[in-house]
């Protein structure tokens, strides 16, 4: 019987793993902790490996896995910036991801966060808590249908976000490195990032995290925005230079920011720090600001996504074991 070892398994994944194991007649054992050089011997004797790693990945692990006869690492996420793809390839390891597990969940979260700021909910909540029930100018919001939305990265998630905003009646413009003629009925594509964001009231990011998109939104990019933009990052933290975002919030270029991912999130996100000190002052500022809706990389977090991620990692593992390759291979 094929044996697969999983690491980084959360309690909410276990039912999906057990059901998949029974259906496919494959032995699947799992651990809650991440794979490290300290526990790598736990992989011995297994045929396949699935991780949900976040943060730095020790490069010494690749050669050790090769020595155990492991042929692949099935990452249970769409992102794979934690891996050195060339180093993995040099040790005959195929890295796979789950590129699409619930794109609608992430798109819905991006729209939800946008509406949170468009309709002045932070101020309304604050006023209600202070028993201030006055109607005045700061509470007046704009109809969503009158706004222009720039979708940066019009792929699986971005295209659904575009459709949702279009359904509200928004004008939707987009920027993507690939042509998307099938979306031209709802998205007005621009030739550059600068052109796409120039007149946008809302900017929503849906690009992958890689060398090309690292700090795509830096000081120069934020300076291209008109004043009072709502900025949404449900993509990867590395896409946004956080200090530049804070400067844009302070200057009024950005009126509200929906930040589901953060460039230095690995140490904190998915961990309970309610009884520990958070030493990242920038993260604390994001959390404490009224003009930022910060969340710990959970835009995807629905029952559908959890099931699809667990099954997707296991399916990719089996595909490599059975065929020597996988459709979701990234190296």
Sine and cosine of phi, psi and omega as CSV:
sin_phi,cos_phi,sin_psi,cos_psi,sin_omega,cos_omega
0.00,0.00,0.68,-0.74,0.07,-1.00
-0.91,0.42,0.64,-0.77,-0.01,-1.00
-0.84,-0.54,0.78,-0.62,0.00,-1.00
-0.86,-0.51,0.68,-0.73,0.05,-1.00
-0.94,-0.35,0.74,-0.68,0.03,-1.00
-0.88,-0.48,0.63,-0.78,0.09,-1.00
-0.86,-0.51,0.22,-0.97,0.02,-1.00
0.89,0.46,0.51,0.86,-0.06,-1.00
-1.00,0.09,0.81,-0.59,0.04,-1.00
-1.00,-0.06,0.39,-0.92,-0.02,-1.00
-0.82,0.58,-0.58,0.82,-0.05,-1.00
-0.95,0.31,-0.16,0.99,0.05,-1.00
-1.00,0.00,-0.28,0.96,-0.24,-0.97
-0.90,0.45,-0.67,0.74,-0.01,-1.00
-0.87,0.50,-0.69,0.72,0.00,-1.00
-0.90,0.44,-0.63,0.78,0.01,-1.00
-0.91,0.41,-0.71,0.70,-0.01,-1.00
-0.90,0.44,-0.66,0.76,0.01,-1.00
-0.90,0.43,-0.68,0.74,0.02,-1.00
-0.90,0.44,-0.69,0.73,-0.02,-1.00
-0.86,0.51,-0.70,0.72,0.00,-1.00
-0.92,0.39,-0.66,0.75,-0.03,-1.00
-0.91,0.41,-0.63,0.78,-0.10,-1.00
-0.99,-0.13,-0.03,1.00,-0.01,-1.00
0.81,0.58,0.74,0.67,0.02,-1.00
-0.83,-0.56,0.71,-0.71,0.05,-1.00
-0.98,0.21,0.84,-0.54,0.01,-1.00
-0.82,-0.57,0.87,-0.49,0.09,-1.00
-0.93,-0.37,0.48,-0.88,-0.12,-0.99
-0.58,-0.81,0.43,-0.90,0.03,-1.00
-0.77,-0.63,0.49,-0.87,0.03,-1.00
-0.99,0.12,-0.37,0.93,-0.07,-1.00
-1.00,0.05,0.31,-0.95,0.05,-1.00
-0.97,0.24,0.30,-0.95,0.08,-1.00
-0.98,0.19,0.80,-0.60,0.04,-1.00
-0.68,-0.74,0.12,-0.99,0.07,-1.00
-0.92,0.39,-0.36,0.93,0.01,-1.00
-0.97,0.26,-0.44,0.90,-0.05,-1.00
-0.85,-0.53,0.21,0.98,-0.12,-0.99
-0.89,0.45,-0.38,0.93,0.01,-1.00
-0.90,0.44,-0.28,0.96,0.05,-1.00
-0.91,0.41,-0.26,0.96,-0.01,-1.00
-0.99,0.14,-0.35,0.94,-0.05,-1.00
-0.82,0.57,0.71,-0.71,0.05,-1.00
1.00,0.00,-0.06,1.00,0.01,-1.00
-0.98,-0.20,0.40,-0.92,-0.01,-1.00
-1.00,-0.05,-0.57,0.82,-0.08,-1.00
-0.71,-0.70,0.25,-0.97,-0.12,-0.99
-0.61,-0.79,0.73,-0.68,0.08,-1.00
-0.74,-0.67,0.74,-0.67,-0.02,-1.00
-0.81,-0.59,0.34,-0.94,0.21,-0.98
-0.78,-0.63,0.87,0.50,-0.17,-0.99
-0.98,0.21,0.61,-0.79,0.20,-0.98
-0.69,-0.72,0.53,-0.85,-0.08,-1.00
1.00,-0.01,-0.05,-1.00,-0.05,-1.00
-0.86,0.51,0.60,-0.80,0.01,-1.00
-0.90,-0.44,0.86,-0.52,-0.07,-1.00
-0.88,0.48,0.88,-0.48,-0.05,-1.00
-0.91,0.41,-0.31,0.95,0.05,-1.00
-0.92,0.40,-0.33,0.94,-0.04,-1.00
-0.91,0.41,-0.55,0.83,-0.08,-1.00
-0.86,0.51,-0.75,0.66,-0.03,-1.00
-0.92,0.39,-0.56,0.83,0.01,-1.00
-0.92,0.40,-0.67,0.74,0.03,-1.00
-0.89,0.46,-0.65,0.76,0.02,-1.00
-0.87,0.49,-0.65,0.76,-0.02,-1.00
-0.92,0.39,-0.38,0.92,0.04,-1.00
-1.00,0.03,-0.05,1.00,-0.01,-1.00
1.00,0.08,0.19,0.98,0.03,-1.00
-0.96,0.27,0.70,-0.72,-0.08,-1.00
-0.95,-0.30,-0.14,0.99,-0.12,-0.99
-0.39,-0.92,0.30,-0.95,0.21,-0.98
-0.77,-0.64,0.88,-0.47,0.04,-1.00
-0.99,-0.13,0.98,-0.21,0.02,-1.00
-0.98,0.17,0.78,-0.63,-0.04,-1.00
-1.00,-0.03,0.87,0.49,0.10,-0.99
-0.28,-0.96,0.16,-0.99,0.09,-1.00
-0.99,0.15,-0.54,0.84,-0.02,-1.00
-0.98,0.21,0.55,-0.84,0.00,-1.00
-0.61,-0.79,0.36,0.93,-0.06,-1.00
-0.95,0.33,-0.13,0.99,0.05,-1.00
-0.98,0.20,-0.24,0.97,-0.08,-1.00
-0.97,-0.23,0.56,-0.83,0.17,-0.98
-1.00,-0.01,0.98,-0.18,-0.15,-0.99
-0.90,0.43,-0.62,0.79,-0.01,-1.00
-0.94,0.35,-0.64,0.77,0.02,-1.00
-0.91,0.42,-0.65,0.76,0.05,-1.00
-0.89,0.46,-0.69,0.72,0.00,-1.00
-0.89,0.45,-0.61,0.79,0.01,-1.00
-0.89,0.46,-0.38,0.92,0.02,-1.00
-0.95,-0.30,0.42,0.91,0.12,-0.99
0.86,0.52,0.61,0.79,0.03,-1.00
-0.93,-0.36,0.81,-0.59,0.06,-1.00
-1.00,-0.03,0.83,-0.55,0.06,-1.00
-0.99,-0.12,0.81,-0.58,0.09,-1.00
-0.86,-0.50,0.33,-0.94,0.05,-1.00
-0.76,-0.65,-0.01,-1.00,0.17,-0.99
-0.91,-0.42,1.00,0.02,-0.17,-0.99
-0.93,0.37,-0.43,0.90,-0.03,-1.00
-0.64,-0.77,0.94,-0.33,-0.03,-1.00
-0.83,-0.55,-0.42,0.91,0.15,-0.99
-0.07,-1.00,0.93,0.37,-0.05,-1.00
-0.86,0.51,-0.51,0.86,0.01,-1.00
-0.91,0.41,-0.54,0.84,0.01,-1.00
-0.89,0.46,-0.69,0.72,-0.01,-1.00
-0.94,0.35,-0.66,0.75,0.02,-1.00
-0.89,0.46,-0.68,0.74,0.02,-1.00
-0.88,0.48,-0.63,0.78,0.01,-1.00
-0.91,0.41,-0.66,0.75,0.02,-1.00
-0.88,0.48,-0.68,0.74,0.02,-1.00
-0.93,0.37,-0.66,0.75,0.02,-1.00
-0.86,0.51,-0.73,0.69,0.02,-1.00
-0.89,0.46,-0.62,0.79,0.04,-1.00
-0.88,0.48,-0.73,0.68,-0.01,-1.00
-0.89,0.45,-0.52,0.85,0.04,-1.00
-0.82,0.57,-0.65,0.76,0.00,-1.00
-1.00,0.00,-0.60,0.80,0.00,-1.00
-0.85,0.53,-0.66,0.75,-0.06,-1.00
-1.00,-0.09,0.32,0.95,0.16,-0.99
0.87,0.49,0.53,0.85,-0.06,-1.00
-0.90,0.44,-0.59,0.80,0.05,-1.00
-0.86,0.50,-0.67,0.75,0.00,-1.00
-0.94,0.33,-0.64,0.77,0.03,-1.00
-0.87,0.49,-0.72,0.70,0.01,-1.00
-0.87,0.49,-0.71,0.71,0.02,-1.00
-0.87,0.49,-0.70,0.71,0.00,-1.00
-0.89,0.46,-0.69,0.72,-0.02,-1.00
-0.90,0.44,-0.64,0.77,0.02,-1.00
-0.90,0.45,-0.50,0.86,0.01,-1.00
-1.00,-0.05,0.12,0.99,0.01,-1.00
0.86,0.51,0.54,0.84,0.08,-1.00
-0.98,-0.18,0.96,-0.26,-0.11,-0.99
-0.96,-0.27,0.33,0.95,-0.04,-1.00
-0.95,0.31,0.62,-0.78,0.20,-0.98
-1.00,-0.04,0.86,-0.52,0.06,-1.00
-0.50,-0.87,0.04,-1.00,-0.16,-0.99
-0.84,0.55,-0.66,0.75,-0.03,-1.00
-0.86,0.51,-0.37,0.93,-0.02,-1.00
-1.00,0.07,-0.22,0.98,-0.05,-1.00
-0.94,0.34,0.77,-0.64,0.00,-1.00
-0.91,-0.42,0.17,-0.99,0.01,-1.00
-0.99,-0.12,0.62,-0.78,0.11,-0.99
-0.88,0.47,0.72,-0.69,-0.03,-1.00
-0.85,0.52,-0.58,0.82,-0.05,-1.00
-0.89,0.46,-0.31,0.95,-0.03,-1.00
-1.00,-0.05,0.04,1.00,-0.13,-0.99
-0.99,-0.16,0.45,-0.89,0.09,-1.00
-0.98,-0.22,0.78,-0.63,-0.05,-1.00
-0.91,-0.40,0.77,-0.64,0.11,-0.99
-0.98,-0.22,0.89,-0.45,0.07,-1.00
-0.99,-0.13,0.90,-0.44,-0.02,-1.00
-0.97,-0.22,0.96,-0.27,-0.13,-0.99
0.99,-0.14,1.00,-0.04,-0.13,-0.99
-0.97,-0.26,0.87,0.50,0.02,-1.00
-0.99,-0.16,-0.63,-0.78,-0.05,-1.00
-0.84,0.54,-0.76,0.65,-0.06,-1.00
-0.99,0.16,-0.70,0.72,-0.03,-1.00
-0.88,0.48,-0.60,0.80,-0.01,-1.00
-0.93,0.38,-0.61,0.80,0.05,-1.00
-0.94,0.35,-0.64,0.77,0.07,-1.00
-0.86,0.51,-0.69,0.73,0.02,-1.00
-0.87,0.50,-0.69,0.73,0.01,-1.00
-0.90,0.45,-0.68,0.73,0.00,-1.00
-0.89,0.46,-0.72,0.70,0.02,-1.00
-0.91,0.41,-0.61,0.79,0.05,-1.00
-0.88,0.47,-0.61,0.79,0.02,-1.00
-0.90,0.44,-0.45,0.89,0.10,-1.00
-0.97,0.25,-0.23,0.97,-0.05,-1.00
0.99,-0.17,0.11,0.99,0.00,-1.00
-0.93,0.37,0.46,-0.89,0.27,-0.96
-0.99,0.14,0.80,-0.60,-0.06,-1.00
-0.90,-0.43,0.85,-0.53,0.13,-0.99
-0.93,-0.38,0.38,-0.92,-0.07,-1.00
-0.57,-0.82,0.40,-0.92,0.11,-0.99
-0.70,-0.72,0.78,-0.63,0.02,-1.00
-0.48,-0.88,0.47,-0.88,-0.01,-1.00
-0.97,0.23,-0.20,0.98,0.03,-1.00
-0.90,-0.44,0.54,-0.84,0.08,-1.00
-0.94,0.35,0.65,-0.76,0.02,-1.00
-0.76,-0.65,0.93,0.38,-0.08,-1.00
-0.86,0.51,-0.46,0.89,-0.02,-1.00
-0.93,0.36,-0.22,0.98,-0.02,-1.00
-0.96,-0.29,0.06,1.00,-0.10,-0.99
-0.92,0.38,-0.24,0.97,0.05,-1.00
-0.97,0.24,-0.32,0.95,0.03,-1.00
-0.86,-0.52,-0.30,0.95,-0.07,-1.00
-0.85,-0.53,0.77,-0.64,0.12,-0.99
-1.00,-0.07,0.97,-0.25,-0.11,-0.99
-0.98,0.20,0.63,-0.78,0.03,-1.00
-0.92,-0.38,0.37,-0.93,-0.09,-1.00
-0.99,0.10,-0.22,0.98,-0.04,-1.00
-0.53,-0.85,0.36,-0.93,0.09,-1.00
-0.86,0.51,-0.69,0.72,-0.05,-1.00
-0.87,0.50,-0.67,0.74,-0.01,-1.00
-0.93,0.37,-0.60,0.80,-0.04,-1.00
-0.92,0.39,-0.61,0.79,-0.11,-0.99
-1.00,-0.06,-0.14,0.99,-0.17,-0.99
-0.84,0.54,-0.66,0.75,-0.06,-1.00
-0.91,-0.41,0.27,0.96,-0.09,-1.00
-0.98,0.21,0.64,-0.77,0.17,-0.99
-1.00,0.01,-0.45,0.90,0.00,-1.00
-0.73,-0.68,0.72,-0.69,0.08,-1.00
-0.85,-0.53,0.86,-0.52,-0.04,-1.00
-0.85,-0.53,0.85,-0.53,-0.08,-1.00
-1.00,-0.08,0.73,-0.69,0.03,-1.00
-0.58,-0.82,0.71,0.71,-0.01,-1.00
-0.97,-0.25,0.39,-0.92,0.07,-1.00
-0.96,0.29,0.27,-0.96,0.08,-1.00
-1.00,-0.10,0.91,-0.42,0.02,-1.00
-0.41,-0.91,-0.10,-1.00,-0.04,-1.00
-0.88,0.47,-0.57,0.82,-0.05,-1.00
-0.96,0.29,-0.50,0.87,-0.06,-1.00
-0.98,-0.22,0.00,1.00,0.01,-1.00
-0.84,0.54,0.83,-0.55,-0.03,-1.00
0.77,0.63,0.64,0.77,0.12,-0.99
-0.80,0.60,-0.64,0.77,0.08,-1.00
-0.98,-0.20,1.00,-0.10,0.05,-1.00
-0.92,-0.40,-0.20,-0.98,-0.03,-1.00
-0.84,0.55,-0.67,0.74,-0.02,-1.00
-0.89,0.46,-0.66,0.75,-0.01,-1.00
-0.92,0.38,-0.70,0.72,0.01,-1.00
-0.89,0.45,-0.54,0.84,0.03,-1.00
-0.91,0.42,-0.34,0.94,0.01,-1.00
-0.98,0.22,-0.26,0.97,-0.04,-1.00
-0.97,0.26,0.49,-0.87,0.21,-0.98
-0.98,0.20,0.21,-0.98,-0.07,-1.00
-0.94,0.34,0.56,-0.83,0.15,-0.99
0.99,0.12,0.38,0.92,-0.04,-1.00
-0.97,0.25,0.53,-0.85,0.19,-0.98
-0.99,-0.11,0.81,-0.59,-0.14,-0.99
-0.90,-0.43,0.77,-0.64,-0.09,-1.00
-0.81,-0.58,0.82,-0.57,0.13,-0.99
-0.84,-0.55,0.99,-0.13,0.16,-0.99
-0.93,-0.37,0.45,0.89,-0.01,-1.00
-0.98,-0.18,-0.94,-0.33,0.03,-1.00
-0.83,-0.56,0.56,-0.83,-0.05,-1.00
-0.87,0.49,-0.59,0.81,-0.07,-1.00
-0.91,0.41,-0.22,0.97,-0.03,-1.00
-0.95,0.30,-0.38,0.92,-0.09,-1.00
-0.89,-0.45,0.78,-0.62,0.15,-0.99
-0.98,0.20,0.95,-0.31,-0.21,-0.98
-0.88,0.47,-0.65,0.76,0.00,-1.00
-0.90,0.44,-0.59,0.81,0.06,-1.00
-0.90,0.43,-0.61,0.79,0.08,-1.00
-0.89,0.45,-0.72,0.70,0.01,-1.00
-0.87,0.49,-0.65,0.76,0.05,-1.00
-0.88,0.47,-0.64,0.77,0.01,-1.00
-0.92,0.38,-0.59,0.81,0.09,-1.00
-0.91,0.42,-0.68,0.73,-0.02,-1.00
-0.92,0.39,-0.52,0.85,-0.04,-1.00
-1.00,0.07,-0.23,0.97,-0.04,-1.00
1.00,-0.04,-0.04,1.00,0.10,-1.00
-0.86,0.51,-0.65,0.76,0.05,-1.00
-0.92,-0.38,0.84,-0.55,0.00,-1.00
-1.00,0.06,-0.50,0.86,0.02,-1.00
-0.40,-0.92,0.61,-0.79,-0.04,-1.00
-0.80,-0.60,0.78,-0.63,0.10,-1.00
-0.98,-0.19,0.95,-0.31,-0.14,-0.99
-0.88,-0.48,0.99,-0.13,0.04,-1.00
-1.00,-0.05,-0.30,0.95,0.03,-1.00
-0.77,-0.63,0.52,-0.85,-0.12,-0.99
-0.66,-0.76,0.68,-0.73,-0.16,-0.99
-0.89,0.45,-0.37,0.93,0.03,-1.00
-0.89,-0.45,0.61,0.80,-0.12,-0.99
-0.97,0.22,-0.35,0.94,-0.23,-0.97
-0.83,0.55,-0.57,0.82,-0.05,-1.00
-0.95,0.30,-0.39,0.92,-0.17,-0.99
-0.90,-0.44,-0.73,0.68,-0.14,-0.99
-0.91,0.42,0.65,-0.76,-0.09,-1.00
0.99,0.16,0.12,0.99,0.01,-1.00
-0.83,-0.56,0.49,-0.87,-0.02,-1.00
-1.00,-0.02,0.93,-0.38,0.04,-1.00
-0.93,-0.36,0.38,0.92,-0.03,-1.00
-0.91,0.42,-0.42,0.91,0.03,-1.00
-0.88,-0.47,0.33,0.95,0.05,-1.00
-0.76,-0.64,0.35,-0.94,-0.05,-1.00
-1.00,0.08,0.78,-0.63,0.15,-0.99
-1.00,0.05,0.90,-0.43,-0.09,-1.00
-1.00,-0.09,-0.08,1.00,-0.01,-1.00
-1.00,0.10,0.98,-0.20,-0.07,-1.00
-0.90,0.43,-0.54,0.84,0.01,-1.00
-0.93,0.38,-0.70,0.72,0.06,-1.00
-0.87,0.49,-0.68,0.73,0.02,-1.00
-0.87,0.49,-0.63,0.78,0.03,-1.00
-0.91,0.42,-0.67,0.74,0.04,-1.00
-0.86,0.51,-0.68,0.74,-0.04,-1.00
-0.92,0.39,-0.63,0.77,-0.16,-0.99
-1.00,0.10,-0.30,0.96,-0.05,-1.00
-0.96,0.26,0.67,-0.74,0.06,-1.00
-0.95,0.30,-0.38,0.93,-0.03,-1.00
-1.00,-0.07,0.25,0.97,0.08,-1.00
-0.78,-0.63,0.78,-0.63,0.17,-0.98
-0.97,-0.23,0.99,-0.15,-0.07,-1.00
-0.99,-0.17,0.64,-0.77,0.05,-1.00
-0.57,-0.82,0.40,-0.92,-0.17,-0.98
-1.00,0.00,0.86,0.51,0.08,-1.00
0.86,0.51,0.79,0.62,-0.06,-1.00
-0.84,-0.54,0.28,0.96,0.01,-1.00
-0.85,0.53,-0.52,0.85,-0.03,-1.00
-0.98,0.18,-0.24,0.97,-0.40,-0.91
-0.97,0.24,0.99,0.13,0.08,-1.00
-0.78,-0.63,0.24,-0.97,0.02,-1.00
-0.86,0.52,-0.65,0.76,0.01,-1.00
-0.87,0.49,-0.71,0.70,-0.04,-1.00
-0.91,0.41,-0.69,0.73,-0.01,-1.00
-0.86,0.51,-0.71,0.70,0.01,-1.00
-0.90,0.44,-0.72,0.69,-0.06,-1.00
-0.92,0.38,-0.54,0.84,0.03,-1.00
-0.93,0.36,-0.72,0.69,0.01,-1.00
-0.88,0.47,-0.75,0.66,-0.01,-1.00
-0.92,0.38,-0.60,0.80,-0.01,-1.00
-0.90,0.45,-0.65,0.76,0.04,-1.00
-0.91,0.42,-0.65,0.76,0.00,-1.00
-0.95,0.32,-0.64,0.77,0.03,-1.00
-0.90,0.45,-0.65,0.76,0.03,-1.00
-0.91,0.41,-0.62,0.78,0.05,-1.00
-0.86,0.51,-0.75,0.67,-0.02,-1.00
-0.91,0.42,-0.60,0.80,0.00,-1.00
-0.88,0.48,-0.68,0.74,0.02,-1.00
-0.92,0.39,-0.69,0.72,-0.03,-1.00
-0.89,0.45,-0.57,0.82,-0.08,-1.00
-1.00,0.02,-0.50,0.87,-0.11,-0.99
-0.86,-0.51,-0.25,0.97,-0.05,-1.00
1.00,0.09,0.07,1.00,0.01,-1.00
-0.38,-0.92,0.04,-1.00,0.02,-1.00
-0.44,-0.90,0.55,-0.84,0.03,-1.00
-0.91,0.42,-0.44,0.90,-0.05,-1.00
-0.99,-0.11,0.29,0.96,0.02,-1.00
-0.91,0.41,0.66,-0.75,0.00,-1.00
-0.90,-0.44,-0.03,1.00,0.06,-1.00
-0.76,-0.66,0.00,0.00,0.00,0.00
